[in-house]
Amino acid sequence: MESVDYHQALAVLQWQIELGATDAICDAPVNRYEVPAAVEKPKAAKKGAPGIVPMAVGVDPVAEAARMAAGAGSLDELRAAMEGFEHCELKRGARNMVFSDGMPGARVMIIGEAPGRDEDREGRPFVGRAGQLLDKMLAAIDMGRTHETAPVYITNVLPWRPPQNRDPKPNEIAMMKPFLERHIALAKPEVLVIVGNWSAQALLGKRGITRLRGQWTEALGLPALPMFHPAYLLRSPEFKREAWADLLELKAKLNRG
C-alpha cells in the first residue's frame, strides 16, 4: 500500500467533507439497529473542564450581542468584541473569524453572506473563486479593495463559516446582526452593496435577489443596492449581463454623489 503523508491525508479528508461525507466506513460491519443491553448514562462535565464553554442560563444571545456591539467605539474594539462572543456555535468549528477586508472609511461597503473554505483558512472575506470574480467585477468599474482613489470595504453577515457551507440559520443571523449594524456605523460608508439572498434577509428583511437586484433601496438609513452573489454568477454565468448593469448603476450613483 502506498504511504500517504499527513498533508495528503488531510487534503483528502477535507475534500470528502466538502462532498458531504459524514460517516467513516469501518473494516467490520456495524448493526445500527442493535439495541445495547445497557446504556451508560452520560457523565456530567466537571466544572471548569477545559474546552467547554457553558452558556449562562437565561442569557439572550441577541441582547448580549447588542450590548457588546454597542460598547465598541472603534473597528478594533468591535473585532475584539466579536472574538469574545461565545454564543454562536459556528465559532466552535471555524478556523478563523473573518472580520473584513479593504479600506475602512471607503464610500462603498460590500456586505456578503458568510465565509467559505478559503475565507475560513485565510481570515479574510471573498478570497476564493467568488472573491476573485468580485475583484474582477470591481476592477471593471475602476474600483477595488485597495484602489488608490475608489477603494471598497468588505465584510459578511456571519464572521464564521457554516459547516459544509450550508445556509445561515435565522438565529445565527439574528445574534450577529447587532455586530453587523455596529460595523456599518463605525465604517461610515455612503453606500451599501448587499450581495446575495442572506445579506438581503439580514439588512432588508426580505429575500428573492432576482427580484431585488438592481433596485436602489435603503438599509440602516443608507442607500443600498442588492446584487447577485459572485458565487451565483459562477454557477449561472447567464446572469452576468444583469450584474454588469448593476455595477454601472453603482458607478453612476457614486458619480452623482
Secondary structure in CASP SS format (residue, H / E / C, confidence):
PFRMAT SS
TARGET T0000
AUTHOR 0000-0000-0000
METHOD secondary structure of the structure
MODEL  1
M C 1.00
E C 1.00
S C 1.00
V C 1.00
D C 1.00
Y H 1.00
H H 1.00
Q H 1.00
A H 1.00
L H 1.00
A H 1.00
V H 1.00
L H 1.00
Q H 1.00
W H 1.00
Q H 1.00
I H 1.00
E H 1.00
L C 1.00
G C 1.00
A C 1.00
T C 1.00
D C 1.00
A C 1.00
I C 1.00
C C 1.00
D C 1.00
A C 1.00
P C 1.00
V C 1.00
N C 1.00
R C 1.00
Y C 1.00
E C 1.00
V C 1.00
P C 1.00
A C 1.00
A C 1.00
V C 1.00
E C 1.00
K C 1.00
P C 1.00
K C 1.00
A C 1.00
A C 1.00
K C 1.00
K C 1.00
G C 1.00
A C 1.00
P C 1.00
G C 1.00
I C 1.00
V C 1.00
P C 1.00
M C 1.00
A C 1.00
V C 1.00
G C 1.00
V C 1.00
D C 1.00
P H 1.00
V H 1.00
A H 1.00
E H 1.00
A H 1.00
A H 1.00
R H 1.00
M H 1.00
A H 1.00
A H 1.00
G C 1.00
A C 1.00
G C 1.00
S C 1.00
L H 1.00
D H 1.00
E H 1.00
L H 1.00
R H 1.00
A H 1.00
A H 1.00
M H 1.00
E H 1.00
G C 1.00
F C 1.00
E C 1.00
H C 1.00
C C 1.00
E C 1.00
L H 1.00
K H 1.00
R H 1.00
G H 1.00
A C 1.00
R C 1.00
N C 1.00
M C 1.00
V C 1.00
F C 1.00
S C 1.00
D E 1.00
G E 1.00
M C 1.00
P C 1.00
G C 1.00
A C 1.00
R C 1.00
V E 1.00
M E 1.00
I E 1.00
I E 1.00
G E 1.00
E C 1.00
A C 1.00
P C 1.00
G C 1.00
R H 1.00
D H 1.00
E H 1.00
D H 1.00
R H 1.00
E H 1.00
G C 1.00
R C 1.00
P C 1.00
F C 1.00
V C 1.00
G C 1.00
R H 1.00
A H 1.00
G H 1.00
Q H 1.00
L H 1.00
L H 1.00
D H 1.00
K H 1.00
M H 1.00
L H 1.00
A H 1.00
A H 1.00
I C 1.00
D C 1.00
M C 1.00
G E 1.00
R C 1.00
T C 1.00
H C 1.00
E C 1.00
T C 1.00
A C 1.00
P E 1.00
V E 1.00
Y E 1.00
I E 1.00
T E 1.00
N E 1.00
V C 1.00
L C 1.00
P C 1.00
W C 1.00
R C 1.00
P C 1.00
P H 1.00
Q H 1.00
N H 1.00
R C 1.00
D C 1.00
P C 1.00
K C 1.00
P H 1.00
N H 1.00
E H 1.00
I H 1.00
A H 1.00
M H 1.00
M H 1.00
K H 1.00
P H 1.00
F H 1.00
L H 1.00
E H 1.00
R H 1.00
H H 1.00
I H 1.00
A H 1.00
L H 1.00
A H 1.00
K C 1.00
P C 1.00
E C 1.00
V E 1.00
L E 1.00
V E 1.00
I E 1.00
V E 1.00
G C 1.00
N H 1.00
W H 1.00
S H 1.00
A H 1.00
Q H 1.00
A H 1.00
L H 1.00
L H 1.00
G C 1.00
K C 1.00
R C 1.00
G C 1.00
I H 1.00
T H 1.00
R H 1.00
L H 1.00
R C 1.00
G C 1.00
Q C 1.00
W C 1.00
T E 1.00
E E 1.00
A E 1.00
L C 1.00
G C 1.00
L E 1.00
P E 1.00
A E 1.00
L E 1.00
P E 1.00
M E 1.00
F C 1.00
H C 1.00
P H 1.00
A H 1.00
Y H 1.00
L H 1.00
L H 1.00
R H 1.00
S C 1.00
P H 1.00
E H 1.00
F H 1.00
K H 1.00
R H 1.00
E H 1.00
A H 1.00
W H 1.00
A H 1.00
D H 1.00
L H 1.00
L H 1.00
E H 1.00
L H 1.00
K H 1.00
A H 1.00
K H 1.00
L H 1.00
N H 1.00
R H 1.00
G C 1.00
END
